[in-house]
Structures are given as structure tokens and as C-alpha cells.
Amino acid sequence: MELPAISVIIPLYNAERFIGELLDSILAQTFKNFEVIVVDDCSTDNSVAVVESYRERFGGRLKLVHTEKNSGAPGVPSNIGLSFSRGEYLSILDDDDIITPTAFEELYPIAKAFDADVVACEIYFNVPAEHWHDPAAWQAFHEGKKPDGNFVDKPTLITADIAERVNMVARRENVLPWPMWAKLIRRDFLLENDIRFADNVLQDVIAAQCMIYVAKNYVRVPNVVNCYRNHTTSLSNRKEDTLKYIRKYLRVLTNGFKHMDDFFERQGIFPTPTRFEVQRTGKLFQRNNRLSPKNLQLHSLL
């Protein structure tokens, strides 16, 4: 049996409003050699029923898996999806994403041409609701808003020098896109380097750090193939009592840094990357130096 070129992994939790649109955008792909693994994290709404309704349309390429208990973050479902995957490359998407019809057709040939461990796309955040279903409008909405020096104009293999990669991250925090949904990742690269996703809300950043410092061939591309939909029910947009939120965030950071330190120690990499993350985190808090519920911009901490 032929193995799929791409395994699409979707951690799912209470996304009945959006999961159908994501699955529709996957079905619309011009590149057809893929499988889809949806990992339900104990949803309490109609999400699972929506996914079940798509089984026949995927013609055996859709697998639905369930966690035993809710994990509270996409990391655990992502690891489960990885364990079930068979593809050469992985696309790990949020359950409220939409991807362009040519997403896989654009990225897979680049991955093959560069023998890439990671292909990292550019990203557009906070696309307004009226533009969610019009990929052509994503770029129009963001014209003139691209940070100078942070975007590439063609597929670019970043330096293999680890120290320079550390400096790239330290100089501009967005120079290498963090989100998993903005990447195509070689499956064997994750397995061979024991890269897994942490069970907290910073799992994207932690895994991305590990990839940046270990990948032999890390390719950046100018392509934008995913719409990040900013809405009130998204995981990154949920707000809590300010002090409670800060305590939880710092606890997650501490655990995240330990996770990265353990990984770097196993890989024989110097601990500087984690120290840079501490410095970057300090800058985030400096930007929010009026730590009162009235003034704290919670979204800047994510």
C-alpha cells in the first residue's frame, strides 16, 4: 500500500463552528496524496459528529482518534496524531484553520527540492471575519504591514550554523515563524530527534525552538497558505483573571524552559537558546510594565 506524502494532523476540541470548513479546505486541495488524522480531545459539543459526517467524502483517508481525557492544550493530541501518521511530511493544523487549495501543491515540491526537515511559511494574523474565506484578501488586508527584514521573497535555506540561528532568533523574535500550522515537517526528523509537543499552551513555541536548532535543512518560504482566524473561542484568545493568568503563564514558561533544556542536553546543544527565550520573555513583560488588570494587554503575552 502506497504511503501518503503528507499526514495532516488536527487536534480537535469544541470546534463545531469551524472544523467543517477546515475539512472542506483540505478536500479542495489540488495535491491529493495525503491522509487526515483528527485527534478529538474529549469535545463536549458536536465536533465529532461533524467529522464523522466527512468520512465518506475522504474515501478512507480520514482517521478519527480520541484521547482518554481532555489535555487542555493541542500538544498531547498532536503527539497522538504523530504516532498514527504514515506520511513523509506532516502538516499540523488548528481545528479552526482554513488552508488555500494549493497549499500542499506549493509546499511539498519545495520540501523535496531542498530535502527539507522543516518548511516554514509566512503568516498573517488577525484576518477579519469578512476575509476568512477569501485567500486573495488575506494579502490585500496585510499590504504594508510586513515587518522589514522578516519576510523572504523566495524559498531560502537558513544558515546551518547553530550559533547564528540563535542570534537570528534573538535579534528579531518573529524572524522564524513559530506556529506549527505554518510548517511542513518531515516526520522522520521529529522521530529521529525525539521532538514531541509539550502538554501546555506554549507547545508551538517549544517545539519550534527544538526544530530550529536541530534541523539540518530549515527552509523559509514566502508562501502564505493558512488563515489564522481570530475569534473569541480560540485557545489563544481566552482571557482569565489577570493575576491568575500571569501565574499560569509563568508556570507554563518555567515548565517549557525545562522541557527545552532537557531536549538540548540530550542533543548535546549548549543551553544558550533557552537563555535567549528568558530574555525575550522579559521583553514581553517590559512591554506590559503596568501590571494592573486595567492596563495589562493579555494578548501580548501569548
Residue, then its C-alpha position, 0 to 999 in steps of 0.5 A: m500500500e502506497l504511503p501518503a506524502i503528507s499526514v495532516i494532523i488536527p487536534l480537535y476540541n469544541a470546534e463545531r463552528f469551524i472544523g467543517e470548513l477546515l475539512d472542506s479546505i483540505l478536500a479542495q486541495t489540488f495535491k491529493n496524496f495525503e491522509v487526515i488524522v483528527v485527534d478529538d480531545c474529549s469535545t463536549d459539543n458536536s465536533v465529532a459528529v461533524v467529522e464523522s459526517y466527512r468520512e465518506r467524502f475522504g474515501g478512507r483517508l480520514k482517521l478519527v482518534h480520541t484521547e482518554k481525557n481532555s489535555g487542555a492544550p493541542g500538544v498531547p493530541s498532536n503527539i497522538g496524531l504523530s504516532f498514527s501518521r504514515g506520511e513523509y511530511l506532516s502538516i499540523l493544523d488548528d481545528d479552526d484553520i482554513i488552508t488555500p487549495t494549493a497549499f500542499e501543491e506549493l509546499y511539498p515540491i519545495a520540501k523535496a527540492f531542498d530535502a527539507d526537515v522543516v518548511a516554514c511559511e509566512i503568516y498573517f494574523n488577525v484576518p477579519a471575519e469578512h476575509w476568512h474565506d477569501p485567500a486573495a484578501w488575506q494579502a490585500f488586508h496585510e499590504g504594508k504591514k510586513p515587518d522589514g527584514n522578516f519576510v523572504d521573497k523566495p524559498t531560502l535555506i537558513t544558515a546551518d550554523i547553530a550559533e547564528r540561528v540563535n542570534m537570528v532568533a534573538r535579534r528579531e523574535n518573529v524572524l522564524p515563524w513559530p506556529m506549527w500550522a505554518k510548517l511542513i515537517r518531515r516526520d522522520f526528523l521529529l522521530e529521529n530527534d525525539i521532538r514531541f509537543a509539550d502538554n501546555v499552551l506554549q507547545d508551538v513555541i517549544a517545539a519550534q525552538c527544538m526544530i530550529y536548532v536541530a534541523k539540518n535543512y530549515v527552509r523559509v518560504p514566502n508562501v502564505v497558505n493558512c488563515y489564522r482566524n481570530h475569534t473569541t473561542s480560540l485557545s489563544n484568545r481566552k482571557e482569565d483573571t489577570l493575576k491568575y493568568i500571569r501565574k499560569y503563564l509563568r508556570v507554563l514558561t518555567n515548565g517549557f524552559k525545562h522541557m527545552d533544556d532537557f531536549f538540548e542536553r540530550q542533543g548535546i546543544f549548549p543551553t544558550p537558546t533557552r537563555f535567549e527565550v528568558q530574555r525575550t520573555g522579559k521583553l514581553f513583560q517590559r512591554n506590559n510594565r503596568l501590571s494592573p488588570k486595567n492596563l495589562q494587554l493579555h494578548s501580548l503575552l501569548 
